[in-house]
Amino acid sequence: MAMDAGEIEALIKESFPDAEVSIEDLRGDGDHYAATVYSTAFNGKSRVQQHQMVYAALKGRMGNDLHALALTTGVPGGA
């Protein structure tokens, strides 16, 4: 079952209320997305840790309802 961009954004914002989130449906199939997420919660975290945090925010839907998610993450302002 596919997810829509709004669901993905809502799950991310639930875990990171301050996040700046941008979601792009790469194929128009509701199954392959690119997400850009900037949050102060990522401060001091490695890129891998940031991605793990986003995957955790998706509450097990990655690999099930959501097949592919290309991530770009960081701290607002590039700090």
N, C-alpha and C positions, 0 to 999 in steps of 0.2 A: 504494500500500500504506500503510495507516494505521499510526501509532505509538501505543503505549500510554504512559500517564503515567509509568510506571516507567522506560521507556527514555529519555524526555526528561530526567527527573530524574538518571538515571545519567550521561548524557552531560554534563550541566551540572556535576554533582559531580566528574566526572573532571577537568574543567578548573579548577574552583573548589572544592577539597576543604573549605574552611571555609564554604561557602555554606549559607544557610538557603533552602530551595527549597520552594515550594508550587505544585502543578500542579492545574488544574481543567479537566475536559473540558466545554466550553461547550455542546455539542450532543449529547453521548453517542455521537458517531460516530467517535471516535478520530482526528479530522482537524482539529478546531478547539479550541484550548486557550488558556488564560490561565495565565501563569507569573509568580510573584513570586520574585525572586532578590535576596538581600542577601548581599554578599561584601565583605571588606576589599580585594579586588583592584580594586574600583571606586573606591577612594579617589582623589580628584583627577581623575577622569574625568567628562566631560560625559555627560548622559543618552544622547545618540546613541552615544558611544563605548562606554558600558556595554551598550547593546543590540547593537552590533556584536560585542562580546566574547561575548555569549550566543549570537548567531547562529553565530559561528565555532566555538563549543563543540559545536554541533549537527552539525558536520562535513558540510555540504552537504545535509542532509536537509530543510532549510527549502525549501518550494516543490516538493519531490518527495514524500517520505513524509509530510511534515507540511505541510498546506495553510495554516493560519493559527495564529499565536501572538501573542496580546496580551501585552506585557511590562510589568511593573513592576519596576524595579531600584533598588538603592540600597546604601548602606553600612550595616551593622548599627548601630543606635542613632541613625540619622538624621544622622550627622556629615557 
